[in-house]
Structure formats: C-alpha cells, structure tokens
Amino acid sequence: MHLIKETITSTSDKHIGKIFKEDLDRFSKIRLAPLWQLDKNAEMNPYVISLVGLTNVGKSTLTEALLGHAVAPHKNQRATAIPVEYKYSLNWQMEVMTHHDFKYKEYDYDDPSLLAKELTKYVFDVDTTNAYSVEYVKVKGPMEVLKEGLILADTPGFGAAQQVGDGIRRNQDHLEGFIKNVHRVYLCLSVGADGDTFTVSDDEKAFFQRIKSRCSNIIVNKWKFDEDHNQQEYINKYNHIFENIEEDGFIFINAKNAIKGKEKSNIEKLKSDIVKYSTPEQRRCVVWNDLVRAWKDCQHYMETVHHLSEIPWRPDSLKRFLLSCKSVEKLHPIVSDIERIIK
C-alpha cells in the first residue's frame, strides 16, 4: 500500500495520467486494504471466524454441518442478537455471561443434543430482559474442525433480528459491534426457496461493504449440484458486487445434504478452507498468496487498460518493497518481477 501511495503522490499527472492514478488508488483500496487487515489479524489468538448473512440463508444448518454435531440450534424464524461462539474442548460445555449482574455460568453436558436444547433458550423466543442481559454464549466440545484453536461464531441474521423491546436497531448494533472483533468473515448467501432464484439483496450488498476488509469468501448455500445450476454463471453475475472476492473465493454448499450424509454437499471444501486459518503461519501464507495474485493482476490490468509495459513505480519505494518481499519465500514471484523492472 505504501508503494502505491508514494507512487501516486510523487508522480505528476502528465507523466502517467490522472485516470491511471485513480485506478491505482482504487486497486489499493479494493485489493490491498483487505489483505492489510487480514495480515494484521494473522497473529491474533484466539482467531475468530464468523458466518454472517440474512435470516434463513442456513447459517446454523451450515454451522452444524461444519462442526459435525447437532449443537447449533436452527429454526426458520428470526433470532435475537446473541452470537454463539464454538470452541474445541474434550468435553461438552456451555458458558453464559450476563452483563447486568456480571455473572458467569458454566454448564456440563454428556450429550450435544442436550446442550443444543438448552442453547435454544438463549437464541429463540427470548423475552426483552433476557435478550439484553446476555453478553455472550460459548459452546465447547470435541469439534474436529476447531481442534487447532479456531473459534467459529454463528451470528443472527443481520437486518432481520428478532424484534424485542426497543427493536431491531439495538440488536443490529449488538451484532455489528461483535463483527468488529471478528478476524475473518464468511458472508453466507443462498439461492431462493425454489432452488433456482439467484439474487443478492440490497441489505446483503450494503452489509458486505461494511465487512469487506475482513471478508474474502462468499458461501452460497442451498446450492443444487446438477447440470442446470452453473456456478461460473453465478460468479460472473455477482462478482462485480463482491469486488475484492476472487473467483475461487465463492464456495457453493448444500448444508442440508451434508447433514444427511449425501455426497453432493461440498462441505469438505469449506472445512479445508477454514482449517487453513488454524495457525498464524497458515494465515500469513494465505495473505502472501493473495498478495502475489494481486500484484500479477495489477500488472496485467495496467498493461491491458493503460497500455503500460511497466508501471512507473517510485524507484526508492520499489526497492524498499523488494527488500520486504525477499524476506518471504512465498513472495519470490514478486521479487523476480521487481528485479526485472529495476534492471
């Protein structure tokens, strides 16, 4: 980001053109700013991944499919603004913290189904007092996908939380406050109830703009894996809305199929994607790979659109960037390009 900023500020419009500078700045905001945020979060421990989306896109069903246990309560109705965090443990436990009296309670369970039944009381049909008194709910248990230390957060549907007391706005504020402390977000969409409708609502578009610095994946749930449903067609239609999401960042899932043990679910792809964020080293590798791709895309765009064989980088800034890249093996493709430019 410093390389682009310093190149823009130090180069005259006559030299490279105003439109080129605007494109370079836009590229920095769309492609590099999210990577900077994700790199900043890479060292965080514990590392929290969150599933977010409108009500009824199937987040809780998806959570159950990911965790491999029926511990995520789900109903086709609005929920309160109480996110539930899931963490690995050898035994099944639920923690509840209330902020009105600063009390912490811990419950032990022999069976995850009993835990899920109790958890439902904190998520659905909650009266005003209890809805606002609960600070957080955490579930612990032998969930393999989280074994390396990740925390998975299942959140209520944004823009559609259960209306209690003084209404949806307070619930929405609670949810958005929680999301700010999440390190990586998966935005969950779904096809329509008929299984054929491909739409992205205005609420989903607006919410993506607020989370895009932490979001590099779109989950499309309730997908029908048949010849009439073309994933590339869906990506082509909506890729311009989710501007910083790579094509392989779209993951098509059928969570219900996964729970029922059917082959056409693609849940293993999502599990493998989540597991690669288990350690700081793995998280940095993801960012570095994305940075190499962004560098190549920037070079190609400027060559194709602005007819520049080489981007006129600020020389001293380019050399500093080169030194930084040399210290990381994953960034050596960028090193090769810069060394060729300098020569």
C-alpha positions in Angstrom: 0.0 0.0 0.0 2.9 2.4 0.8 4.4 1.7 -2.7 1.2 2.7 -4.4 0.6 5.7 -2.2 4.1 7.0 -2.7 4.0 6.4 -6.4 0.7 8.3 -6.8 1.8 11.3 -4.7 5.3 11.6 -6.2 4.3 11.2 -9.9 2.8 14.0 -12.0 -0.5 13.6 -13.9 1.3 14.5 -17.1 3.7 11.5 -16.6 1.2 8.7 -16.0 -2.3 10.3 -16.4 -5.0 11.2 -13.9 -7.1 8.1 -14.7 -4.2 5.8 -14.2 -3.5 7.3 -10.7 -7.2 6.9 -9.9 -7.2 3.2 -11.0 -4.0 2.6 -8.9 -5.7 4.2 -5.9 -8.9 2.2 -6.4 -6.8 -1.0 -6.7 -5.2 -0.3 -3.4 -8.5 0.2 -1.7 -10.2 -2.8 -3.2 -7.5 -5.5 -3.3 -4.8 -4.4 -0.9 -6.6 -2.8 2.0 -8.4 -6.1 2.9 -5.1 -8.0 2.7 -3.5 -5.5 5.0 -6.4 -6.0 7.6 -6.1 -9.8 7.3 -2.3 -9.7 7.7 -2.7 -7.5 10.8 -5.2 -10.1 12.2 -3.0 -13.1 11.4 -1.2 -13.1 14.8 -4.4 -12.8 16.8 -5.0 -15.7 19.3 -7.6 -16.9 19.6 -8.6 -16.4 16.0 -12.3 -15.9 15.4 -14.1 -16.9 12.1 -17.7 -15.8 11.7 -20.6 -16.8 9.5 -22.8 -13.9 8.7 -25.9 -13.5 6.5 -29.6 -12.7 6.3 -32.0 -14.8 8.2 -32.9 -18.1 6.6 -29.8 -18.4 4.5 -29.0 -21.5 6.5 -26.1 -20.3 8.8 -27.0 -22.5 11.7 -27.5 -25.6 9.5 -24.2 -24.8 7.9 -22.6 -24.5 11.4 -23.9 -27.9 12.3 -22.5 -29.4 9.1 -19.1 -27.9 9.7 -18.9 -28.9 13.4 -20.2 -32.4 12.7 -22.5 -32.3 15.7 -26.1 -31.1 16.2 -25.2 -28.3 18.6 -26.3 -25.3 16.6 -30.0 -24.6 17.1 -31.8 -23.6 14.0 -35.4 -22.6 13.1 -37.0 -20.8 10.2 -37.6 -17.7 12.3 -35.8 -14.6 13.5 -33.3 -14.9 16.3 -32.1 -12.5 18.9 -28.8 -10.6 18.5 -26.8 -13.1 20.6 -23.9 -14.5 18.6 -22.8 -18.0 19.7 -19.1 -18.9 19.7 -17.9 -22.5 19.3 -14.6 -23.7 20.6 -12.8 -27.1 20.8 -12.7 -29.0 24.1 -12.7 -32.6 25.1 -16.0 -32.3 26.9 -19.3 -30.6 26.1 -19.8 -27.3 27.9 -21.8 -24.1 27.6 -20.7 -20.8 29.1 -23.1 -17.9 29.6 -22.0 -14.4 30.7 -24.6 -11.8 31.7 -23.7 -8.2 31.8 -26.5 -6.8 34.1 -25.1 -8.7 37.1 -21.6 -9.7 35.8 -22.3 -13.4 36.4 -20.6 -16.2 34.6 -22.1 -19.6 34.5 -20.8 -22.9 33.1 -22.9 -26.0 32.3 -21.6 -29.5 31.5 -23.4 -32.0 29.2 -22.9 -35.6 28.4 -24.7 -35.3 25.1 -24.5 -32.5 22.5 -28.2 -32.7 21.8 -29.0 -31.8 25.4 -26.7 -28.8 25.1 -28.4 -27.7 21.8 -31.8 -27.9 23.5 -30.6 -25.6 26.4 -28.8 -23.3 23.9 -32.1 -22.8 22.0 -33.4 -20.9 25.1 -30.8 -18.2 24.6 -31.3 -17.9 20.8 -35.1 -18.1 20.1 -38.2 -16.7 21.7 -36.3 -14.7 24.3 -38.1 -12.0 26.3 -36.8 -8.5 26.5 -35.0 -8.8 29.8 -33.1 -11.9 28.9 -32.3 -10.8 25.4 -30.4 -7.7 26.7 -28.9 -9.3 29.8 -26.8 -12.0 28.0 -23.4 -10.7 27.0 -22.2 -13.9 25.2 -22.8 -17.6 24.9 -19.9 -20.0 24.2 -20.1 -23.7 23.3 -17.2 -26.1 23.9 -16.8 -29.7 22.7 -14.9 -32.2 20.6 -15.5 -30.4 17.2 -12.6 -31.5 15.0 -12.6 -28.6 12.6 -11.7 -26.3 15.5 -9.1 -28.6 17.1 -6.2 -26.4 16.3 -7.6 -23.4 18.2 -10.0 -21.6 15.8 -13.2 -20.2 17.2 -16.3 -20.3 14.9 -19.1 -17.7 15.6 -22.6 -18.3 14.4 -24.4 -14.9 14.3 -28.1 -14.0 13.9 -29.3 -12.7 10.6 -28.3 -9.1 10.0 -31.1 -6.7 9.2 -33.7 -9.3 10.4 -33.1 -9.9 14.1 -36.0 -10.8 16.4 -37.7 -7.6 17.5 -37.7 -7.4 21.2 -38.1 -4.4 23.5 -36.9 -1.2 21.7 -36.5 -3.1 18.5 -34.3 -4.3 15.7 -31.9 -1.4 15.8 -30.4 -2.3 19.2 -30.0 -5.9 18.1 -28.3 -4.8 14.9 -25.9 -2.6 16.9 -25.0 -5.5 19.1 -24.3 -7.7 16.1 -22.2 -5.1 14.2 -20.2 -4.5 17.4 -19.5 -8.2 17.6 -18.4 -8.4 14.0 -15.8 -5.7 14.5 -13.9 -8.0 16.8 -14.0 -11.0 14.4 -10.9 -11.7 12.4 -12.3 -13.3 9.2 -15.8 -13.3 7.9 -17.6 -15.6 5.6 -20.7 -14.0 4.0 -23.4 -16.5 3.6 -25.9 -16.2 0.7 -28.3 -18.7 -0.7 -30.4 -19.5 -3.7 -34.1 -18.9 -3.4 -36.6 -21.2 -1.8 -37.3 -22.7 -5.2 -33.7 -23.6 -5.6 -33.4 -21.7 -8.8 -33.5 -18.0 -8.0 -30.2 -16.2 -8.0 -30.5 -12.9 -6.2 -28.4 -10.7 -3.9 -30.5 -8.3 -1.8 -29.7 -4.6 -1.1 -29.2 -5.5 2.5 -26.6 -8.1 1.6 -24.8 -5.6 -0.7 -24.7 -2.9 2.0 -23.5 -5.3 4.7 -20.7 -6.6 2.5 -19.4 -3.0 2.2 -19.1 -2.9 6.0 -17.3 -6.2 6.4 -15.3 -6.5 3.2 -11.9 -5.7 4.9 -12.4 -9.0 6.8 -14.2 -11.0 4.1 -12.5 -13.0 1.3 -15.1 -15.7 0.9 -18.7 -15.9 -0.2 -20.6 -19.1 0.8 -23.6 -19.8 -1.5 -25.8 -22.2 0.5 -28.7 -24.4 -0.6 -27.0 -25.0 -4.0 -28.3 -27.7 -6.3 -25.4 -29.7 -7.7 -26.9 -30.5 -11.1 -26.4 -29.7 -14.7 -29.0 -26.9 -14.6 -27.1 -24.9 -12.0 -23.9 -23.3 -13.3 -21.5 -22.0 -10.6 -19.5 -19.9 -13.1 -22.7 -18.2 -14.3 -23.4 -17.2 -10.7 -19.9 -15.9 -10.1 -19.9 -13.9 -13.4 -23.3 -12.3 -12.4 -22.3 -11.2 -8.9 -18.5 -10.8 -9.0 -18.7 -7.1 -9.6 -20.7 -6.7 -6.4 -18.1 -8.5 -4.2 -15.2 -6.7 -5.8 -12.4 -8.0 -3.6 -13.5 -11.6 -3.8 -11.5 -13.9 -6.1 -13.4 -16.4 -8.2 -12.2 -19.3 -6.1 -13.4 -17.4 -3.1 -17.0 -18.4 -3.9 -17.8 -21.7 -2.2 -21.0 -23.5 -3.2 -22.5 -25.6 -0.4 -25.6 -27.6 0.4 -25.6 -27.8 4.2 -28.7 -30.0 4.5 -27.1 -32.6 2.1 -24.0 -32.6 4.3 -26.1 -33.2 7.5 -27.9 -36.0 5.8 -24.7 -37.6 4.6 -25.3 -37.0 0.9 -22.4 -36.7 -1.5 -23.4 -33.5 -3.2 -22.7 -31.0 -0.4 -19.2 -29.7 -1.0 -18.8 -29.3 2.8 -15.3 -30.7 2.8 -14.1 -27.9 0.6 -15.4 -25.4 3.1 -13.8 -27.3 6.0 -10.4 -27.3 4.3 -10.7 -23.6 3.6 -11.5 -22.9 7.2 -8.7 -25.2 8.6 -6.1 -23.3 6.6 -6.5 -20.4 9.1 -5.7 -22.5 12.1 -2.2 -21.1 12.8 -0.6 -17.7 12.3 1.8 -19.2 9.8 -1.0 -20.6 7.8 -2.9 -17.4 7.9 0.1 -15.4 6.7 0.6 -17.9 3.8 -2.9 -17.2 2.6 -2.3 -13.5 2.7 1.0 -13.8 0.8 -0.5 -16.0 -1.9 -3.3 -13.4 -2.3 -0.7 -10.6 -2.5 1.2 -12.4 -5.3 -2.1 -12.8 -7.2 -3.0 -9.1 -6.6 0.5 -8.0 -7.9 0.1 -10.0 -11.1 -3.5 -8.8 -11.6 -2.3 -5.2 -11.2 0.4 -5.6 -13.7 -1.9 -7.2 -16.2 -4.6 -4.6 -15.7 -2.3 -1.6 -16.2 -0.8 -3.2 -19.3 -4.1 -4.1 -20.8 -6.2 -1.0 -19.9 -3.5 1.7 -19.8 -1.1 0.1 -22.3 1.9 0.3 -19.9 4.5 -2.3 -20.3 5.8 -1.4 -16.9 4.1 0.6 -14.1 6.3 3.7 -13.3 6.8 2.9 -9.6 8.6 5.3 -7.4 12.2 3.9 -7.5 13.1 4.2 -3.8 9.7 2.8 -2.7 10.0 -0.1 -5.1 13.4 -1.0 -3.7 12.1 -1.0 -0.1 9.2 -3.2 -1.2 11.7 -5.5 -2.9 13.6 -5.9 0.4 10.4 -6.7 2.3 9.4 -9.4 -0.3 12.9 -11.0 -0.3 12.4 -12.0 3.3 9.3 -14.1 2.5 9.7 -17.1 0.2 6.1 -17.1 -0.8 6.6 -13.6 -2.3 9.6 -14.5 -4.5 7.4 -14.3 -7.7 7.1 -10.6 -6.9 10.8 -10.4 -6.2 11.6 -11.7 -9.7 9.3 -9.2 -11.3 10.8 -6.2 -9.4 14.3 -7.3 -10.1 13.5 -7.4 -13.8 11.9 -3.9 -13.6 14.9 -2.5 -11.8 17.4 -3.9 -14.4 
